[in-house]
């Protein structure tokens, strides 16, 4: 899947949409993420939301967290 499409899907569609945060929390709970950077970014997404990420963090999470079969 295109990285730009994944990035758009990371952000809430509505003000109270936390579905991506819930999804990332489940990835953490089931141990489906690898590497300290990806796990740290995932924890930040769960705790503070996607809006708190830098562009570098978003790119890292997409490349090493989502495109390894963790997101459809």
C-alpha positions, 0 to 999 in steps of 0.5 A: 500500500502507498505510504501516503495512503497509510499516513492519511489513514493514521489520522482521525476522521472525526474529532473523537475517532480513536480507532487507529490508536486502539488498533496500535494499542492492540499491536502492542498488546499482541507483540506484533511490533518490533524494534525500540523506535517503532514500539516507542512511536506506537506508545506515543500514538496510544498515549498522545495521538498521531498529531504529536508525531513528527514527520520522521516518526510517521515515516519510521512507523509506516516503513517499519511498523505498518508495512510489514503486514500489520495494516490492510 
